[in-house]
């Protein structure tokens, strides 16, 4: 008589295991989570959600999300295989997020920072009007409050469903960085897998310090397109974090387990310049065209969607009173994971 064992590997639920795309080893999901979503066999860094990034990098319950009510409109009435609003709704259901990026303020080892985070699961982390607005507001807040700015990038580039409006975000996100540089407010750019297209071509490559995770894919265009553009064969791995660090584009390649400590050290050694020094250089503290436009956008509310592709929901009473809920994104994702 054939003996049936109580548990065979093929009987185990498939959701309990993840296959590493690098070494093809099967990893128990709980083990993967305990290891910060890094393969224990080959060190491959899996992608992380925004909530997981917040838990990894920031002090416990220090994160306060801002501008959570911003949502994309459909100014072009774009439709390919699906209508653009349908794609946004599908991404919202999949991730629990309203957009591909979230920003807010928090602390790293007690040091206040303004931080923006991308989630590649939301339409490939593409940058449209709302994402560009959030990143610009993150930089404006860092400039106004004189705290370091950090952006964790993970993006496929500009969002094609918004056409030229998405390309305008490259200018919108880089404009505050020039004023931050003049004011002596540091910006730390963290490049994760993948960081490509318009995001890399704008603010992500303009950090005072550029940090990357191991083996992250970093480049403007795909390898085939890049090779065809220059008309020659490019070296293998030319878009990897390690290759770019050897050539000076990336300053540090830091394993995920050391990323929080590295950012804390950078925040300590790169403090914002005193306000008096910024004033002596002619910096108008707390003012900037992006900030003015952002405030105007919130005042006009839903009318913004007809002009720059953004819907603005009214702020909740808690946000209005300055008592915004903490760890908003992390709590939402945790609730969704519960049965």
Secondary structure as UniProt FT lines:
FT   HELIX           9..11
FT   HELIX           14..16
FT   STRAND          17..19
FT   TURN            21..23
FT   STRAND          26..28
FT   HELIX           29..34
FT   TURN            35..37
FT   TURN            40..42
FT   HELIX           50..57
FT   TURN            60..61
FT   STRAND          64..66
FT   TURN            68..69
FT   STRAND          70..72
FT   TURN            75..76
FT   HELIX           84..95
FT   STRAND          101..108
FT   TURN            109..110
FT   STRAND          111..118
FT   TURN            120..122
FT   HELIX           123..125
FT   HELIX           129..145
FT   STRAND          148..155
FT   HELIX           160..162
FT   HELIX           164..183
FT   STRAND          187..196
FT   HELIX           197..200
FT   TURN            201..202
FT   HELIX           203..205
FT   STRAND          209..212
FT   TURN            214..215
FT   STRAND          217..219
FT   HELIX           223..230
FT   TURN            236..239
FT   HELIX           241..246
FT   TURN            247..248
FT   STRAND          252..253
FT   HELIX           256..269
FT   HELIX           275..280
FT   TURN            281..282
FT   TURN            285..286
FT   HELIX           289..300
FT   HELIX           301..306
FT   TURN            307..308
FT   STRAND          310..312
FT   HELIX           317..320
FT   TURN            321..322
FT   HELIX           328..337
//
